[in-house]
Amino acid sequence: MSYSRRDFAKIAMAAIPAARAAALNSKIAGVQVGAISYSFRDLPVAQMIPAMVKIGLGEVELMSNHAEALAGAPAAPALKEWRASVKPEAFAAVRKQFTDAGIDLRILCYNLGPNTTDEDIDYSFRMAQALGARSISSSTRLAVAKRVAPFAEKYKLPWAAHGHDNVTDAEEFATPETFAKALALNRYMRVNLDIGHFTAAGYDAVAYIKEHHDRITNLHLKDRKKNPSGERPRTQDNNWPWGEGDTPIKAVLQLLKKEKYDIPANIEYEYGAHATGDTLTEVARCFDYARKVLEG
């Protein structure tokens, strides 16, 4: 049995009041600091929420594979059939797990490959509704974003393109011009600005946020160095412990604080190749870095 947009919307609305219960407070000087669940990718999914609680992070951008795992999804090839019949209550129960832990599930990250179908796109919006998410972030390409736009309008739910750093590919969200093409599609199209990738691509994250803050759903915080001219180093090699790269993390956080922009700043721990501790230790270090910047 499949479930309609209305079915998912009813469940989402029922879940929203619970999200207003006592929460972990990781809003510092007015800036909401959280994490994308990708940061905990090396942990069993059942350990992700306890890890966030231990660190003290009160807001999450939940990856779709984590959402499905917590909802009881099977492995491929049975996943497609499961998606066609999953009840919205399954995702409402996932939200409750975060709510009960004091974590605001604010954003669903649902990446869309070049061969994604319209059914996949629609499913992503229904999942977001059932989770009670306020927006969707997605790594994808411009051609896919053009197909997403009508669904964002249909569900009246903001959808944000996540940026990377390949400025030679006109289909990749890497330049301000490519983001502008997505924003022009309709009022629900937004930007998930990864300030590390944006810096690596050679752009000024502070200036971009100042100009487009009203169309940015959330930030990804990571530290990268600018790509050498004409080169694109391997992403893992070019992610650094915070403070060792070129990304203006401090300036960005201070801008959010000064201007009171309602833009979650989500930690994306990705410098494992240069880490000295385990995942919990390193994500906690990132959080402490942000805290010191904002409290200073």
Secondary structure as UniProt FT lines:
FT   HELIX           5..15
FT   HELIX           17..20
FT   STRAND          27..28
FT   TURN            29..30
FT   STRAND          31..36
FT   HELIX           37..40
FT   TURN            41..42
FT   HELIX           45..47
FT   HELIX           48..55
FT   STRAND          59..63
FT   HELIX           64..70
FT   TURN            71..72
FT   TURN            76..78
FT   HELIX           79..85
FT   HELIX           88..100
FT   TURN            101..102
FT   STRAND          104..109
FT   TURN            114..115
FT   HELIX           118..131
FT   STRAND          135..138
FT   HELIX           142..155
FT   STRAND          159..162
FT   TURN            167..168
FT   TURN            170..171
FT   HELIX           176..183
FT   TURN            184..185
FT   TURN            187..188
FT   STRAND          189..194
FT   HELIX           195..200
FT   TURN            201..202
FT   HELIX           205..212
FT   HELIX           213..215
FT   STRAND          216..221
FT   STRAND          223..224
FT   TURN            229..230
FT   HELIX           235..238
FT   STRAND          239..240
FT   TURN            242..243
FT   HELIX           249..259
FT   STRAND          265..267
FT   HELIX           272..274
FT   HELIX           279..295
//
